[in-house]
Amino acid sequence: MPNPKRRHTRARRDTRRAQNWKLAIVSSAKCPNCGAIRRPHYICPACGYYKDRVVLPKKEKKAAAPAQAK
Protein backbone atom coordinates (compact mmCIF):
# COMPACT_ATOMS: atom_id res chain seq x y z
CA MET A 1 0.00 0.00 0.00
CA PRO A 2 1.58 3.31 -1.02
CA ASN A 3 2.09 5.95 1.62
CA PRO A 4 2.68 9.67 1.08
CA LYS A 5 6.33 10.68 1.21
CA ARG A 6 5.60 14.30 2.12
CA ARG A 7 2.85 16.05 4.00
CA HIS A 8 0.23 17.90 1.93
CA THR A 9 -0.42 21.50 2.89
CA ARG A 10 -3.74 22.60 4.38
CA ALA A 11 -4.50 24.61 1.26
CA ARG A 12 -4.00 21.61 -1.00
CA ARG A 13 -6.12 19.40 1.24
CA ASP A 14 -8.92 21.95 1.55
CA THR A 15 -8.95 22.67 -2.19
CA ARG A 16 -9.48 18.99 -2.87
CA ARG A 17 -12.28 18.73 -0.30
CA ALA A 18 -14.05 21.87 -1.55
CA GLN A 19 -14.92 20.22 -4.89
CA ASN A 20 -17.58 18.02 -3.27
CA TRP A 21 -19.65 20.91 -1.92
CA LYS A 22 -20.64 22.71 -5.12
CA LEU A 23 -24.33 23.62 -5.23
CA ALA A 24 -26.40 22.70 -8.24
CA ILE A 25 -28.26 25.48 -10.05
CA VAL A 26 -32.02 25.10 -9.70
CA SER A 27 -33.80 25.02 -13.04
CA SER A 28 -36.70 27.36 -13.71
CA ALA A 29 -39.62 27.56 -16.11
CA LYS A 30 -42.30 30.08 -17.05
CA CYS A 31 -45.82 29.64 -15.71
CA PRO A 32 -48.16 29.12 -18.70
CA ASN A 33 -50.97 30.93 -16.86
CA CYS A 34 -49.34 34.13 -15.52
CA GLY A 35 -45.81 34.07 -16.98
CA ALA A 36 -44.03 34.19 -13.61
CA ILE A 37 -40.80 32.24 -13.07
CA ARG A 38 -41.34 29.00 -11.16
CA ARG A 39 -39.69 25.62 -10.69
CA PRO A 40 -40.77 22.88 -13.11
CA HIS A 41 -43.39 20.43 -11.76
CA TYR A 42 -44.24 22.80 -8.88
CA ILE A 43 -47.28 24.94 -8.13
CA CYS A 44 -46.83 28.54 -9.31
CA PRO A 45 -46.31 30.72 -6.20
CA ALA A 46 -47.77 33.77 -7.97
CA CYS A 47 -51.11 32.41 -9.20
CA GLY A 48 -51.46 28.94 -7.60
CA TYR A 49 -51.91 27.09 -10.90
CA TYR A 50 -50.48 23.69 -11.81
CA LYS A 51 -51.14 22.07 -15.20
CA ASP A 52 -53.88 24.54 -16.21
CA ARG A 53 -55.96 24.23 -13.03
CA VAL A 54 -56.13 26.05 -9.71
CA VAL A 55 -54.51 24.07 -6.92
CA LEU A 56 -54.09 26.82 -4.33
CA PRO A 57 -56.53 29.71 -4.50
CA LYS A 58 -54.82 33.08 -4.31
CA LYS A 59 -55.02 34.60 -0.84
CA GLU A 60 -56.46 38.08 -0.55
CA LYS A 61 -55.56 40.47 2.23
CA LYS A 62 -58.43 41.38 4.52
CA ALA A 63 -59.01 44.97 5.55
CA ALA A 64 -57.87 45.68 9.10
CA ALA A 65 -60.73 46.21 11.55
CA PRO A 66 -60.68 49.56 13.40
CA ALA A 67 -59.53 49.40 17.03
CA GLN A 68 -62.34 49.62 19.56
CA ALA A 69 -61.97 51.82 22.66
CA LYS A 70 -62.77 50.28 26.03
C-alpha positions in Angstrom: 0.0 0.0 0.0 1.6 3.3 -1.0 2.1 5.9 1.6 2.7 9.7 1.1 6.3 10.7 1.2 5.6 14.3 2.1 2.8 16.1 4.0 0.2 17.9 1.9 -0.4 21.5 2.9 -3.7 22.6 4.4 -4.5 24.6 1.3 -4.0 21.6 -1.0 -6.1 19.4 1.2 -8.9 22.0 1.6 -8.9 22.7 -2.2 -9.5 19.0 -2.9 -12.3 18.7 -0.3 -14.0 21.9 -1.6 -14.9 20.2 -4.9 -17.6 18.0 -3.3 -19.7 20.9 -1.9 -20.6 22.7 -5.1 -24.3 23.6 -5.2 -26.4 22.7 -8.2 -28.3 25.5 -10.1 -32.0 25.1 -9.7 -33.8 25.0 -13.0 -36.7 27.4 -13.7 -39.6 27.6 -16.1 -42.3 30.1 -17.0 -45.8 29.6 -15.7 -48.2 29.1 -18.7 -51.0 30.9 -16.9 -49.3 34.1 -15.5 -45.8 34.1 -17.0 -44.0 34.2 -13.6 -40.8 32.2 -13.1 -41.3 29.0 -11.2 -39.7 25.6 -10.7 -40.8 22.9 -13.1 -43.4 20.4 -11.8 -44.2 22.8 -8.9 -47.3 24.9 -8.1 -46.8 28.5 -9.3 -46.3 30.7 -6.2 -47.8 33.8 -8.0 -51.1 32.4 -9.2 -51.5 28.9 -7.6 -51.9 27.1 -10.9 -50.5 23.7 -11.8 -51.1 22.1 -15.2 -53.9 24.5 -16.2 -56.0 24.2 -13.0 -56.1 26.1 -9.7 -54.5 24.1 -6.9 -54.1 26.8 -4.3 -56.5 29.7 -4.5 -54.8 33.1 -4.3 -55.0 34.6 -0.8 -56.5 38.1 -0.6 -55.6 40.5 2.2 -58.4 41.4 4.5 -59.0 45.0 5.5 -57.9 45.7 9.1 -60.7 46.2 11.6 -60.7 49.6 13.4 -59.5 49.4 17.0 -62.3 49.6 19.6 -62.0 51.8 22.7 -62.8 50.3 26.0 
